[in-house]
Amino acid sequence: MQKLLVDENLSSSLVGLATDKGFVCSHVNHLGLTGQKDWELKAIILEGDWTFITNNGTDFRGPAKNPGGHGV
């Protein structure tokens, strides 16, 4: 089953929408991870086998000039 983790910069109402469609879904805030940068969530995302939903990918993948860096 696909597991979705919604970033704190997106509405927590997405959790209900995804759950209604049959996904296992949680929100970063619901897991007590509010305020962490996306790249700091990497271990949790991988360990939990989550698909991470965010709209600020540069925090996660780093800036274009330094891909893989810690972002902003």
C-alpha positions as CSV (number, residue, x, y, z in Angstrom):
1,M,0.0,0.0,0.0
2,Q,1.2,3.5,-0.9
3,K,2.1,5.7,2.1
4,L,2.0,9.4,1.7
5,L,3.6,12.0,4.0
6,V,2.3,15.5,3.6
7,D,4.8,18.4,4.3
8,E,3.9,21.1,6.8
9,N,3.7,23.7,4.1
10,L,0.6,21.9,2.7
11,S,-2.8,21.7,4.2
12,S,-3.4,18.9,6.7
13,S,-6.8,18.5,4.9
14,L,-4.9,16.6,2.2
15,V,-4.6,13.7,4.7
16,G,-8.3,13.1,4.7
17,L,-8.6,13.4,0.9
18,A,-5.8,10.8,0.4
19,T,-7.2,8.5,3.1
20,D,-10.6,8.7,1.4
21,K,-8.9,7.5,-1.8
22,G,-7.4,4.5,0.0
23,F,-3.9,5.8,0.8
24,V,-2.2,5.5,4.1
25,C,-1.4,9.1,4.8
26,S,-0.1,11.4,7.5
27,H,1.0,15.0,7.9
28,V,4.5,16.1,9.2
29,N,2.7,18.0,12.0
30,H,0.8,14.9,13.1
31,L,4.1,13.1,13.5
32,G,5.5,15.9,15.8
33,L,8.0,16.9,13.1
34,T,6.9,20.5,12.7
35,G,9.7,22.9,11.8
36,Q,12.2,20.4,10.4
37,K,13.7,21.0,7.0
38,D,12.7,18.5,4.3
39,W,16.2,17.2,4.1
40,E,16.2,16.6,7.9
41,L,13.1,14.3,7.3
42,K,15.0,12.1,4.9
43,A,15.7,9.2,7.3
44,I,12.1,9.2,8.6
45,I,10.8,9.2,5.0
46,L,13.1,6.3,4.0
47,E,12.6,4.3,7.2
48,G,8.8,4.7,7.0
49,D,8.7,3.9,3.2
50,W,6.8,7.2,2.7
51,T,6.2,9.1,-0.5
52,F,6.9,12.7,0.5
53,I,4.5,15.4,-0.8
54,T,5.9,18.9,-0.8
55,N,5.8,22.0,-2.9
56,N,9.3,23.3,-2.0
57,G,11.5,20.6,-3.4
58,T,14.7,22.7,-3.2
59,D,14.6,22.2,0.6
60,F,14.8,18.5,0.0
61,R,17.0,18.1,-3.0
62,G,19.1,21.3,-2.6
63,P,19.5,24.3,-4.9
64,A,20.3,23.9,-8.6
65,K,23.9,25.1,-8.0
66,N,24.4,22.5,-5.2
67,P,22.2,19.5,-5.8
68,G,22.2,17.1,-2.9
69,G,23.0,20.0,-0.6
70,H,20.9,21.0,2.4
71,G,18.8,23.5,0.5
72,V,17.8,26.8,2.0
